[in-house]
Amino acid sequence: MRKSIWIPSAIFIYFFAIAFYFAEDWIRGGKLLNFIILCSFEIFVIIGSFIFLRKKERFAEQRKNNSRRTHYPSEENKPK
């Protein structure tokens, strides 16, 4: 499985557990705004990590494809 899938999934499970654990206390204690900010931050981190890791995987794949081309030159890449 790709890192861009399982790392954001693990972060989501962790943040969901933390939010669930603190939700009742914060909502009853009048800290609803803190809870909303926490949830917003969690979503931002999950989406950001997904995008960052996805780009990193694509760049690695492009580098891998480019290195294959240089090791196996075609007729166009041969020196003249």
C-alpha positions, 0 to 999 in steps of 0.5 A: 500500500502506498504511503500517501494512503496509509499515513493519512489514514493512520493520522485520521484514526488517531485524530478521530480517537482524540476528538472522540475522547475530548468531544464530550468534555469540551462540548459540555465545558463550553469549549465548542470552538476549541473542538471545531478548531481541533477538527478543522486542524485535523482535516487540514493536516490529513489533506496536506499530508495526502497531497505532499506524499502523493507529490513525493511518490509521483516525483519518485516515479518520474525519477525512476522512469527517467533513470530507466531511460538513461540506462537503456538508451534508444537510437535517439540517445546514442552519441553521434 
